[in-house]
Every structure is written in C-alpha cells, then in structure tokens.
Amino acid sequence: MTTDRSTPGSQASLREANRARIVDAVKRFGGLTQIELAETTGLSTATISTIVKELTGAGVVDTRPTSRSGRRALKVTLARQLGLVAGVQFGHRHLKVALGDFGRTIVAEQQMPLPLDHRVDTGLDRAALLVVDLLERVGASMDELLTIGVALPAPVDTSTGMISVRGVMRGWDDLHIGQTMSKRLARPVIVDNDANLGALAEHELGAGRGHQDMVFVRASYSTGAGILLSGHLHRGYAGTAGEIGHVQVDPMGDICRCGNRGCLDTVVSSTALLDLVRSSHGDLTLRDLITRATEGDPGCRRVIADAGDRIGAVVAQVVNTLNPQVVVVGGELAAAGEILVGPLREAVLRHTPPNTIAPVEVVLGELGPQAEVMGALTLALQSTEVATDHQTISTLTDESMAGRSRRTPAP
C-alpha cells in the first residue's frame, strides 16, 4: 500500500511559504484581523492562528484586541522592532517630516515653513535635523531608522536621485539629492516626485484602492500628475511622466520656469490664481483663497472653479491616452472640494469620448495633505530589505523557533 505523505522538507517549505504570505498581507494592508488574513491569503483560520502565534513569539508581528462587525477580533500588525522609516516632503514653502512603522502608522511628524526658492543645503540640513529630533521624541535610536523616502515638487530621475528638468527648483539642479541626504544621516535615501508619491499613497491607502490604473492630479502651488498602470508607478524614461503642469495651454502666454511659453502652470499656479484676485481682494495666500471660496466668496469660488476647468481639459488628454479607471484629485487646492473637483470632472468628461461601459471616475483624494508624506513613507517601506526580503523574515522566525518547529506539526 502506498501512503501519500509530505516529507519534512516539503512541510518546512510550506510553512515558510505560508509565513511569507501572511507577512506580505500584513505589510500590504498595514494591519488585518486574523479573519481578514484568512480571507486575503486563502489559508484556514486555524493555520492563520498557529502562524500568527509563531510570528508573534519571533517578534515579527504584534497583535492587539479590536472589533470586526461588532465582534471581538485580534488585529495583526508588523512589529515595531523591525524598525522605523522616515518620509520627507519638500514643498515650495514648507517642509514636512514623518516617522512611520511597518504598520504604516505615523508615530511622529513635524512641519515647518520654508522661504520660496529655499536653498538646497539649508533644506537638507533642516530635514536631517527634524528626522533626528523625531527619533529622539519617540525614544528611538538612529539604528532603528532603516530608510528615508523624499518627495520633491519636481520631476526626478529615480536612478540618480537628481531633478531631471532644470529650473523647476532653483539651486537644486546637478545635485545627487539622495546621496547628499544619505551622507547627513548615514541611511539609505530614495527620492521621487511628490505627485508620484501622492499617487502611490492614494493607491495603497486612499481613494485609489482597488484600481489598477489611476491618475493622481496634484493641484497645488504648481500642478503635476502621478500615474499608476497595472498597479505600478509609471515614471517614464527619466522621471518626467505626468508633468501636466508643462502642457502648453496658451501659445502666447507667459514664460514658464521650464523655459516654455504658456504652460498650464502659468495659468493655474498659486501665483497666477492670487494675481487674479489681488485687485479685488488684496494680498491673499493660497490658504486664504481656499478658505474664502469654501465660505462662499463668489470671486474666490470663480477663480478656483476656472482652475479646475483648465486642469480638467489637460487631464482629459491623459485620460484619452491611458484610459485609467479613476482620476484622484489631491494637493492644497483640493481642500476646496467640489468647488475645484466639480469643474475638473466636467471638463474631463466633456473632452473625452463618452464611455458607456466603464466611464472614468474623478474623485477627491482621501488622504488630503498627508498623501505625499505617506507616499514617501510607503516608498521607504517598499525599498527596505527587512520589509520585502522573505529570507530576512525566515531567518528571524527560524532562529526563534528552531527547536519548536521540529516539535510542532506543520499547519
């Protein structure tokens, strides 16, 4: 009689594969109950329970009580002892730094204003000091910081960490930003465009969840787009994909920072919008403009609505080319809500062929002003070997369970 029996080697391989599936699911979603883990991985609840206990004992995951559909449950997250990552966002007028854990939870953050056209050395110095300050605030050592993601308001060649279009950030050209920042903190640094990282965050955690093809429009002091195709960021050859702020909308218009004439940024940038209301409203900030618009000021509402229409006409060209499932709108101007998004949506639909089967959705982002820094944290997590290397996880668990795994039947 022949008995079909798994060999010890195959049992060990199956156990390791199941552990990796569970850790991958927790890393992807930031935290799941055991029932959700079973639904996501296809493993039985008994197997999930057994492996979660092993991973908890090995210090790979943490568990805490929660509720699901009104019932008690146990939520599983990656253990903080695996380390922290930092996200840095350089805006045109501000600097934001956040620390996050492997559960994608921000454990500390700080923001400070920056002068327009701030110097690169000053900006990088301040970012490094804020990272160190936040580590001290949460009682963590520099050794616990694994990777730093940096978001810049400029197209970035991710292979070099350099800005790929001269003049967009004055004084930042010809500098290997990632390498320079890495020397300051002695940690790996990954640099990308802020719209790309906003797209990444909204896709993983916000309004883009469940959509494989999406465009994130960042309407702010300037305008850009992040593009995801088949669930992956599309950056282009040298990082200039999605630079919709430099699409020409007025052949006789003003000269743009990029050197061309009549770019979208020359008519919907914060400078251009505030110029439109200066004679009637005096000197306003972008925040003032948005606040007054949401409070019902007709002039401010008109300025933002017209900006939405101009941006939507350009986004329609992207939609016609890529046919995404959804367009997610973020950036500072998105705080105006439907005042901006409504006209933008109408312009997209007006300038694209009517799709009766699957019309594109145009929605407001869910992460608000946190999108870009959350994207920087997500980029850092994705590039951190501890988070992605199954062999590292296998070593952690096998060292802690070397004796126990020989005595416990494989799930």
C-alpha positions as CSV (number, residue, x, y, z in Angstrom):
1,M,0.0,0.0,0.0
2,T,1.3,3.4,-0.9
3,T,0.9,6.3,1.5
4,D,0.9,9.8,0.2
5,R,2.9,11.7,2.9
6,S,4.6,15.1,2.9
7,T,8.3,15.0,3.5
8,P,9.9,17.1,6.3
9,G,11.5,19.3,3.7
10,S,8.2,20.0,1.9
11,Q,6.5,20.7,5.2
12,A,9.2,23.2,6.1
13,S,8.8,24.9,2.7
14,L,5.0,25.0,3.0
15,R,5.3,26.5,6.5
16,E,7.8,29.2,5.3
17,A,5.6,30.0,2.2
18,N,2.6,30.4,4.5
19,R,4.5,32.7,6.9
20,A,5.6,34.8,3.9
21,R,2.1,35.1,2.6
22,I,0.8,36.3,6.0
23,V,3.6,38.8,6.5
24,D,3.1,40.1,2.9
25,A,-0.6,40.6,3.5
26,V,0.0,42.5,6.8
27,K,2.7,44.6,5.2
28,R,0.5,45.4,2.2
29,F,-2.6,46.5,4.2
30,G,-0.8,47.8,7.3
31,G,-2.8,45.6,9.7
32,L,-5.5,42.9,9.4
33,T,-7.6,40.8,11.7
34,Q,-7.0,37.1,11.7
35,I,-10.3,36.6,9.8
36,E,-9.3,39.2,7.2
37,L,-5.9,37.4,6.9
38,A,-7.7,34.2,6.2
39,E,-9.9,35.9,3.5
40,T,-6.8,37.6,2.0
41,T,-4.4,34.7,1.9
42,G,-6.9,31.8,1.4
43,L,-5.4,30.0,4.4
44,S,-7.6,28.4,7.1
45,T,-8.3,30.3,10.3
46,A,-6.6,27.5,12.2
47,T,-3.5,27.9,10.1
48,I,-3.6,31.7,10.5
49,S,-3.9,31.4,14.3
50,T,-1.0,29.0,14.5
51,I,1.4,31.0,12.3
52,V,0.4,34.3,13.9
53,K,1.4,32.9,17.3
54,E,4.7,31.8,15.9
55,L,5.4,35.1,14.3
56,T,4.4,36.9,17.5
57,G,6.8,34.8,19.5
58,A,9.5,35.5,17.0
59,G,8.9,39.3,17.3
60,V,7.9,39.6,13.6
61,V,4.3,40.7,14.3
62,D,2.3,42.3,17.1
63,T,-1.3,41.6,18.0
64,R,-3.9,43.7,19.8
65,P,-7.6,43.4,20.5
66,T,-10.0,45.1,18.1
67,S,-13.5,44.6,16.8
68,R,-14.8,43.5,13.4
69,S,-18.5,43.8,12.6
70,G,-19.2,44.4,16.3
71,R,-17.4,41.2,17.3
72,R,-14.1,40.8,19.2
73,A,-11.1,40.2,16.9
74,L,-7.3,40.2,17.0
75,K,-5.6,42.7,14.8
76,V,-2.2,41.7,13.4
77,T,0.5,44.3,12.5
78,L,4.2,44.1,11.9
79,A,6.3,44.6,15.0
80,R,8.0,47.9,15.5
81,Q,11.2,46.1,16.5
82,L,11.7,45.6,12.7
83,G,12.5,49.3,12.6
84,L,11.2,52.7,11.5
85,V,11.2,54.6,8.3
86,A,11.1,58.3,7.6
87,G,9.2,60.3,5.0
88,V,10.3,63.8,4.0
89,Q,8.2,66.1,1.8
90,F,9.7,69.3,0.4
91,G,7.0,71.7,-0.7
92,H,7.5,75.1,-2.4
93,R,7.0,76.8,1.0
94,H,7.1,74.1,3.6
95,L,9.0,71.0,4.9
96,K,7.2,68.0,6.4
97,V,8.9,65.1,8.1
98,A,7.2,61.9,9.5
99,L,8.3,58.7,11.1
100,G,6.3,55.6,10.4
101,D,6.4,52.0,11.5
102,F,5.7,48.8,9.4
103,G,2.0,49.0,10.2
104,R,2.0,52.2,8.1
105,T,1.2,54.2,11.2
106,I,2.7,57.7,11.6
107,V,4.3,57.7,15.0
108,A,5.6,61.2,14.9
109,E,5.6,64.2,12.5
110,Q,6.6,67.8,12.3
111,Q,6.2,70.6,9.7
112,M,7.9,73.9,9.3
113,P,7.7,76.8,6.8
114,L,10.4,77.4,4.2
115,P,11.0,80.5,2.2
116,L,10.2,80.4,-1.5
117,D,13.2,79.2,-3.5
118,H,14.8,77.9,-0.3
119,R,18.5,76.9,-0.6
120,V,19.2,73.2,-1.1
121,D,21.8,72.9,1.7
122,T,19.6,74.7,4.2
123,G,16.6,72.5,3.3
124,L,18.5,69.2,3.5
125,D,20.1,70.3,6.8
126,R,16.7,71.1,8.3
127,A,15.2,67.8,7.1
128,A,18.0,65.9,8.7
129,L,17.7,67.7,12.0
130,L,13.9,67.1,12.0
131,V,14.4,63.4,11.4
132,V,16.9,63.2,14.4
133,D,14.5,65.3,16.5
134,L,11.6,62.9,15.8
135,L,13.6,59.9,16.6
136,E,14.5,61.4,20.0
137,R,10.9,62.3,20.5
138,V,9.7,58.7,20.2
139,G,12.7,57.3,22.1
140,A,14.2,55.5,19.1
141,S,17.9,55.3,18.2
142,M,19.3,56.1,14.8
143,D,20.0,52.4,14.4
144,E,16.2,51.8,14.3
145,L,15.8,54.1,11.2
146,L,16.1,51.9,8.1
147,T,15.3,54.0,5.1
148,I,14.2,57.6,4.2
149,G,11.8,58.5,1.4
150,V,11.9,62.0,0.0
151,A,9.2,63.8,-2.1
152,L,10.2,66.7,-4.3
153,P,7.9,69.1,-6.2
154,A,9.9,68.4,-9.4
155,P,10.5,65.5,-11.9
156,V,13.1,63.1,-10.5
157,D,15.3,60.6,-12.3
158,T,15.0,57.9,-9.6
159,S,18.1,56.1,-11.0
160,T,20.2,59.0,-9.9
161,G,18.1,60.9,-7.4
162,M,18.5,64.1,-9.4
163,I,16.0,66.5,-10.7
164,S,15.6,65.9,-14.4
165,V,14.3,69.3,-15.6
166,R,16.5,72.3,-14.9
167,G,15.0,75.4,-13.4
168,V,12.0,73.8,-11.7
169,M,13.6,74.1,-8.3
170,R,16.2,76.8,-8.5
171,G,19.5,75.9,-7.0
172,W,18.7,72.1,-6.7
173,D,20.0,71.2,-10.2
174,D,23.1,69.0,-10.6
175,L,22.9,67.6,-7.1
176,H,22.5,64.0,-6.2
177,I,19.9,64.7,-3.5
178,G,19.6,61.2,-2.3
179,Q,23.3,60.7,-1.9
180,T,23.7,64.1,-0.2
181,M,20.9,63.4,2.3
182,S,22.2,59.9,2.9
183,K,25.6,61.3,3.9
184,R,23.9,63.5,6.5
185,L,22.1,60.7,8.2
186,A,24.1,57.6,7.2
187,R,21.0,55.9,6.0
188,P,19.6,54.9,2.5
189,V,17.6,57.7,0.9
190,I,15.2,57.3,-2.0
191,V,13.9,60.4,-3.9
192,D,10.8,60.7,-6.1
193,N,8.4,63.3,-7.4
194,D,5.7,64.4,-5.0
195,A,2.8,63.6,-7.4
196,N,4.1,60.1,-7.9
197,L,4.2,59.6,-4.1
198,G,0.8,61.1,-3.7
199,A,-0.4,58.6,-6.3
200,L,1.3,55.7,-4.5
201,A,-0.3,56.6,-1.2
202,E,-3.8,57.1,-2.6
203,H,-3.5,53.8,-4.5
204,E,-2.3,51.9,-1.4
205,L,-4.3,53.6,1.3
206,G,-6.8,56.1,-0.1
207,A,-9.3,56.7,-2.9
208,G,-7.3,54.7,-5.5
209,R,-7.6,51.4,-3.6
210,G,-8.8,48.6,-5.8
211,H,-7.9,50.4,-9.0
212,Q,-5.0,49.1,-11.1
213,D,-4.9,52.1,-13.5
214,M,-5.2,55.5,-12.0
215,V,-4.0,59.1,-12.3
216,F,-3.4,61.3,-9.3
217,V,-3.6,65.0,-10.0
218,R,-1.8,67.2,-7.6
219,A,-3.2,70.7,-7.8
220,S,-1.1,73.0,-5.6
221,Y,1.4,75.8,-6.0
222,S,2.1,74.0,-9.3
223,T,0.4,71.1,-11.0
224,G,1.6,67.6,-11.6
225,A,0.2,64.1,-12.0
226,G,1.3,60.6,-10.8
227,I,0.4,57.7,-13.0
228,L,-0.2,54.0,-12.0
229,L,-0.5,51.4,-14.7
230,S,-1.3,47.8,-13.8
231,G,-0.7,48.8,-10.1
232,H,2.8,50.1,-10.7
233,L,4.1,53.7,-10.9
234,H,4.9,54.8,-14.4
235,R,7.7,57.4,-14.1
236,G,8.8,57.5,-17.7
237,Y,12.4,57.3,-19.1
238,A,13.9,60.0,-16.8
239,G,11.0,60.7,-14.4
240,T,9.1,63.2,-16.4
241,A,5.9,61.2,-17.0
242,G,2.9,63.1,-15.6
243,E,4.4,66.6,-15.9
244,I,1.0,68.0,-16.9
245,G,1.9,71.4,-15.5
246,H,4.1,71.9,-18.5
247,V,1.5,71.1,-21.2
248,Q,1.0,74.3,-23.3
249,V,-2.5,75.8,-22.9
250,D,-1.7,79.3,-24.2
251,P,0.8,79.7,-27.1
252,M,1.1,83.4,-26.4
253,G,1.1,83.1,-22.6
254,D,3.7,83.9,-20.0
255,I,7.1,82.2,-19.8
256,C,7.2,79.2,-17.5
257,R,10.0,78.2,-15.2
258,C,10.8,75.4,-17.6
259,G,11.5,77.9,-20.3
260,N,8.5,77.2,-22.5
261,R,5.6,79.6,-23.0
262,G,2.0,79.3,-21.8
263,C,2.3,76.1,-19.7
264,L,-0.6,75.1,-17.6
265,D,1.4,76.2,-14.5
266,T,1.4,79.7,-15.8
267,V,-2.4,79.9,-15.5
268,V,-3.3,77.7,-12.5
269,S,-0.2,78.1,-10.3
270,S,-0.8,79.8,-6.9
271,T,0.9,82.9,-8.2
272,A,-1.4,83.1,-11.2
273,L,-4.5,82.5,-9.2
274,L,-3.7,85.0,-6.5
275,D,-2.8,87.6,-9.1
276,L,-6.4,87.3,-10.4
277,V,-7.9,88.4,-7.1
278,R,-5.3,90.9,-5.9
279,S,-7.1,94.0,-7.3
280,S,-10.4,92.9,-5.7
281,H,-9.3,91.1,-2.5
282,G,-5.8,92.4,-1.8
283,D,-2.8,90.2,-1.0
284,L,-4.0,86.7,-0.1
285,T,-2.3,83.4,0.5
286,L,-3.4,80.2,-1.2
287,R,-4.9,79.1,2.1
288,D,-6.8,82.4,2.3
289,L,-8.1,81.9,-1.3
290,I,-9.4,78.4,-0.5
291,T,-10.9,79.5,2.9
292,R,-12.8,82.3,1.3
293,A,-14.0,80.1,-1.5
294,T,-15.4,77.5,0.9
295,E,-17.1,80.3,2.9
296,G,-18.9,81.4,-0.2
297,D,-16.9,84.3,-1.6
298,P,-18.1,84.4,-5.3
299,G,-14.8,85.8,-6.7
300,C,-12.6,83.2,-5.0
301,R,-15.0,80.4,-6.0
302,R,-14.8,81.5,-9.6
303,V,-11.0,81.6,-9.6
304,I,-10.8,78.0,-8.2
305,A,-13.6,76.7,-10.4
306,D,-11.9,78.1,-13.5
307,A,-8.7,76.5,-12.5
308,G,-10.5,73.2,-12.1
309,D,-11.8,73.6,-15.7
310,R,-8.4,74.4,-17.1
311,I,-6.7,71.5,-15.3
312,G,-9.5,69.1,-16.3
313,A,-9.0,69.9,-20.0
314,V,-5.4,68.8,-19.7
315,V,-6.2,65.8,-17.6
316,A,-8.6,64.7,-20.3
317,Q,-5.7,64.3,-22.7
318,V,-4.1,62.0,-20.2
319,V,-7.4,60.1,-19.9
320,N,-7.7,59.8,-23.6
321,T,-4.2,58.4,-23.8
322,L,-4.1,56.0,-20.9
323,N,-7.8,55.2,-20.2
324,P,-7.4,55.0,-16.4
325,Q,-10.2,53.7,-14.1
326,V,-10.1,56.7,-11.8
327,V,-8.6,60.2,-11.5
328,V,-7.9,61.1,-7.9
329,V,-7.5,64.8,-7.1
330,G,-5.2,66.0,-4.3
331,G,-2.8,68.8,-3.4
332,E,-3.5,72.0,-1.5
333,L,-6.2,73.2,-3.9
334,A,-8.2,70.0,-3.3
335,A,-9.1,71.4,0.1
336,A,-11.7,73.4,-1.8
337,G,-13.5,70.1,-2.5
338,E,-16.2,70.1,-5.2
339,I,-15.5,73.8,-6.0
340,L,-12.4,72.5,-7.7
341,V,-13.2,68.9,-8.4
342,G,-16.7,69.5,-9.9
343,P,-15.5,71.7,-12.8
344,L,-12.4,69.5,-13.2
345,R,-14.7,66.4,-13.6
346,E,-17.0,68.1,-16.0
347,A,-14.0,69.2,-18.2
348,V,-12.6,65.6,-18.2
349,L,-15.9,64.2,-19.3
350,R,-16.5,66.9,-21.8
351,H,-13.2,66.4,-23.5
352,T,-13.2,62.6,-23.6
353,P,-15.3,60.2,-25.7
354,P,-18.4,59.0,-23.7
355,N,-17.6,55.5,-22.3
356,T,-20.9,53.8,-21.7
357,I,-19.3,50.6,-20.3
358,A,-16.8,52.0,-17.8
359,P,-16.7,55.8,-17.6
360,V,-13.7,57.2,-15.8
361,E,-14.3,58.3,-12.2
362,V,-13.0,61.7,-11.0
363,V,-12.9,61.7,-7.2
364,L,-11.4,63.7,-4.3
365,G,-8.4,62.1,-2.6
366,E,-8.9,60.6,0.8
367,L,-5.5,61.4,2.4
368,G,-5.6,65.2,2.0
369,P,-2.3,66.9,2.9
370,Q,-0.9,63.7,4.2
371,A,-0.8,62.0,0.8
372,E,2.7,63.0,-0.3
373,V,4.5,62.2,3.0
374,M,2.5,59.0,3.3
375,G,3.7,58.2,-0.2
376,A,7.3,58.9,0.9
377,L,6.9,56.5,3.9
378,T,5.4,53.9,1.6
379,L,8.3,54.2,-0.8
380,A,10.7,53.8,2.0
381,L,8.9,50.7,3.3
382,Q,8.8,49.2,-0.2
383,S,12.6,49.7,-0.6
384,T,13.6,48.4,2.8
385,E,15.0,45.0,2.7
386,V,13.6,44.0,6.0
387,A,10.1,44.7,4.8
388,T,10.4,42.9,1.5
389,D,13.1,40.2,1.9
390,H,11.4,36.9,2.8
391,Q,14.8,35.4,3.6
392,T,15.3,38.0,6.4
393,I,11.9,37.2,7.8
394,S,12.6,33.5,7.5
395,T,15.9,34.0,9.4
396,L,14.1,35.9,12.2
397,T,11.4,33.3,12.6
398,D,13.6,30.2,12.2
399,E,16.2,31.4,14.7
400,S,13.4,31.9,17.3
401,M,11.6,28.7,16.5
402,A,14.4,26.3,15.7
403,G,13.5,23.9,18.4
404,R,9.8,24.5,18.4
405,S,9.3,23.9,14.7
406,R,10.6,20.4,15.0
407,R,8.1,19.6,17.7
408,T,5.0,21.3,16.2
409,P,3.1,19.7,13.3
410,A,3.2,21.9,10.2
411,P,-0.1,23.8,9.6
